[in-house]
Amino acid sequence: MMKRIISLLISMLMVISPSLPQTFGLAKKPKDNTVDMSKFTLTWSDEFDGDKIDKSKWGPEWWVTERKGGYWHEDMARVENGNLIISAEYLDTPLENRYYDKWHDVINFKEYKPGYYTAMLTTQGKFEQCYGYFETRCILPAGTGLWSAFWMMNDKVYIEDGTGDDGTEVDIFESMYYKDHWWGCDAVISGIVFDGYGEARQGDSIGKYFIKNNPYKEYNTYGLEWNKDEYIFYINGHETGRLSKGGVSDNPEYLLLSVEIAGSDGIADADRHGTGKITHTPEKNWPVEFKVDYVRCYQYNDLMK
């Protein structure tokens, strides 16, 4: 009943002014217009139909072991019953460090310690594409103090030149709001970041958008249409917003699927971007799981010629 009241309130606010829900921190509803899939040809996909992660498509390593309030480790990701599953849980005994020989000279390399463990998978070095449509179908992890994400990157995101033309972090979705039971729990956020992650950092966001089906129990799709003029975001095929601040990346980017723990230095002690602090009742929700049914990438038909 409360969700219906909130939904009605948002609808009324949208009639008064489309910007009012975001002003009050409320999630908005996706628009009626839908993505036109007739414009695209499938170029790459993973349906996760096997019994293990396809290492010709995905790699577990990026540049860190410690990640914000927890740790990334490949053992926290598996393929099961047609899904990629990235789990998150607290481990008293650290997992085996298999990356020392490769990464120990990197300045931000950290040893594994007791704490919250989860995972990230990336197509870096295996698949990259410039422009097109990118979509995943998934169930979000039901827990506070963490978030899942489907996003894109390239190495030129770090270039501080005042534009995003050379590279932009594109967050197709991030699930930050599990703690917001009445006014935003069933919502995700989408946005962009460019000019690195220091003082020159710039970015933009379309704000929060509601998901019609319970995103923690049911599958929903999250997509991005990327062309030379703008990024267009979708939930279940319905447009949520468009961004072009700083210019649009004109370089190929790779994909990432991840779960991150709010906090710093491997300690989960923060409310980051609205996640709430991490709390759990082991017999109820934990370990939490990010379940991905598929990832599919398409290119514009006219760019395939």
N, C-alpha and C positions, 0 to 999 in steps of 0.2 A: 504494500500500500504506500509506504513512504517513498519508494522508488518511483511509483506512478505520479505522486504529488510533485516530486522533484522534476520529473520529466515534463509534466504539465507546466510547471513554473518556467523551465528553460524554454519551452515552446513559446510561452507568452512573452518572455524577455526577447526572444529572437524576433518576434513580430514588432516589438517596440524599437529594438535596435539590435542588429546582428552582433555588435561588439559588447553588449552588456554582460552576457554570460561569462566571457573571459575577464571582464573588468572585475566581476565578483568572484573569480576563481572557480566558476562552475564549468563543467564539461558541456560541450556543444554536441549536436546531432550531426551525423554525416549528411551531405546534400543528396538530392534526388538523382543527380546526373551520375552515370556509371562509366567505367572504363570501357573503351571500344577495343576489344581484343582482336577484331578483324584487321587491325593495323599491324599486327605483330606476328612474328614467326618464332617458335621455340628454339633457343640456341643451347641451353644447358639446363639440367635438372637433376635433382636427387629425390627419389620417392621413398628412400630408406626402407626398401623391401627386403634387404638381406638380413644377416644376423650379426653384422659388425659394420663399423664406420668405414666407408670407402675412402682409403687414404690417397687414392688418385684424384679425389675431389676436395678433401678436407684435410687440414693439418691442425694439430693442437697447439703449436708453438707460435708465439708472437714475439714479445720482448720481455715479458715479466713472468715470475712465479707468483709473487705477492701482488694482489690487485685490490686496491682500496681497502675495505675492511675484511678481506679474506684472501683466499688463494685459488688460483686456477690450476687445475691438474687434469690431464687427459683421462684418468681413470673415472672421473665424475661424469663422463659422457659415454653413452652406449646406444646401440640400435636394438629395438625390441618391439615385436608386434607391429611392424610397419611404421615405427616412429623413431626419430632421434630423441633420446631423453637426456637432458642435462639436469642432474640432480644437485641439490645443495644441502649440506648437513654439517654439523659440528663434529670434528674428529679430535679425540684426545691424543691419538698417535699420528704424527705426520706421515703423509704418503711418501713413497720413494721419490727422490729427486733424480730424474733421468736426464736433466738438462745441464748439469754442472759443466761438463767438458765443453759444451758449446757456448754457454752464456756466462761463465764465471768471471770473465774479464769485463763484462758490461757493467757500467757504473750502477745501474739500478737493479742488478741481480740480487735477489733475496733468498735465503734458505727457507725451506718449509718448516713451520712450527705448528703446535696445536692451534686449532681455530676453525673457522668456517671454510669449507672447501666447495668449489663448484668448477665450472669449465667454460671455455670459449673454443669455438671452432671457426676456422677461416679458410677461404679459398685463395689466400695470398700465395702467389707463385704457382697456382694451379688453374685458376680461372679469373679473368678480369674482363670487363666490358665497358664501353662508353656508350651511353644512351640506351633506351629501351624501357622495358617494363619488368619489374622484379617483384616476386610475390612469395610469401610463405603462408602456410596454414598450420595453426598451432593452438595449444592450450597453455595459458600463462601459469607461472608458478604462484601458488596461493600462500604468500607469506609477507610479513612486514620486514622492513630493513633491507630489502633487496629488490632487484628488478631484472627482468629479461629484456632482450633487445634483438632486433634484426636491423643491421646497419651496414654502411659501406665506407670504405677508406681508400686512400692511396698515399704514398710517401710524401707527395707534394703538399699535403694539407699543412705541413709544418713551415712552408715558405711564407714569410711575413712580407707580403707585397701589396697589401690593401685590397686584394681581390680573392675570390674563390674560384677563379677561372682555371687555375692550375690543379686544384684539388680541394675537395670539400668533404668533411665527415657528414654523411647523410644518415640521420637516425630515422629509419622508416617507421619504427615504433619503439618506445620504451614504456615498460609497465611499472609506473612509480606509485600507484595510488591504492594499493590493497587496503591500507588502513582507513581510507575514506569511505566508510560503510554506507553512508546515506547520500553523499553529494559528489561522489566521483570514483567509487571503487571500481566500477565497470568502465574504466576509461584508460586510454593511453595517450601519450604525447609524441609528437613528431617534430623534427627540427634539423638545423644544419649548424656546422661549426667550420670556420676557416681562419687562416692566418695563425695557425699554431695554437698553443695552449698557454702562452705566457701573457704578458701585458698587452700584446697586439691582438689577442684573440677577439674574433668577431663571430656573430651567429644570429640566428633568428628561429622562431618557432611558430607553428600554426596554433598552438595551444592544445588543450585537452579535448578529446572527443569520446563520446559514449560508444559502447559496443552493445548491439542489440541483444545478442546471446551471451549468457554468462561466460566470460572469457576464461574463468578458472575451472570450468567443468565442461565446456563445449568448444569445438573447433570454430575458429574464425580466420578469415584471411586478411592479411595486411600487405598492401602493395605500394609501389612507387613507379610512376611514369616520369622518366628523365629525358628531356630533350634539350636542344641548344638554348632554349629560352627560359625554362623553369623546371622546378620539381613539383610534381602533383602527387599528393598522398591519398590513399584509399583504405577504407575498412569495408570488408565484404563487397568489394567492387564499387562502393559508393565514395565519391570524392569527399575528402575532409578539408583540404586546403592546398594552397600553392605558395611557393617561396622562390625568390630569385635574388635576394640580397647579396651584393658582392659579385654578382655574375655567377654563371653556372659552370661547373667543372666540365672541361672539354678533354679530359684525360680518362683512360680506363680506370675503373675502381674494382676492388675485390669485396667479397661479402663476409660478414661475420654474424654468427649466432652466439649469444652469450647470456650468462647470468652473473650479476655483480652484487657484492655485499657492501652496504653503506658503511663507511668508516674510513680509517686511514692506518697505515703502518701494519696492516694485517689484523687490526682490532676492530670488531664490529661494534661501534659505539656512537653512531651518528644517525640523524634523520636527514638524509640527503635527498634533495629535490622532492620532498613530500613522502618519502617511503615510510616514515615512522622508524623508531628504533627496533632492532631485531628482537623478537620474542617468539617463543614457540612452546607448544605442548606436544612432546614427541608422539604420544599415542593418537593425536588428532591429525596434524598436517605434515609432520616432518618424518623423513626428509621431503622437502618440496621438490617438485619436478616441472621442468619446462619441456613440454612434449611437442615435437615438430613433425607434422605429417609429411610435408614436402617443402622444397624450395624450387621455384621455377623462374627461369630468366628468358626473356624474349627480346628480339630486336625488331625495330621498325622494318616493315617489308621493303621500303624503298632504300634502306641502307644495306639490305642483303644482296642487292644486285651488283 
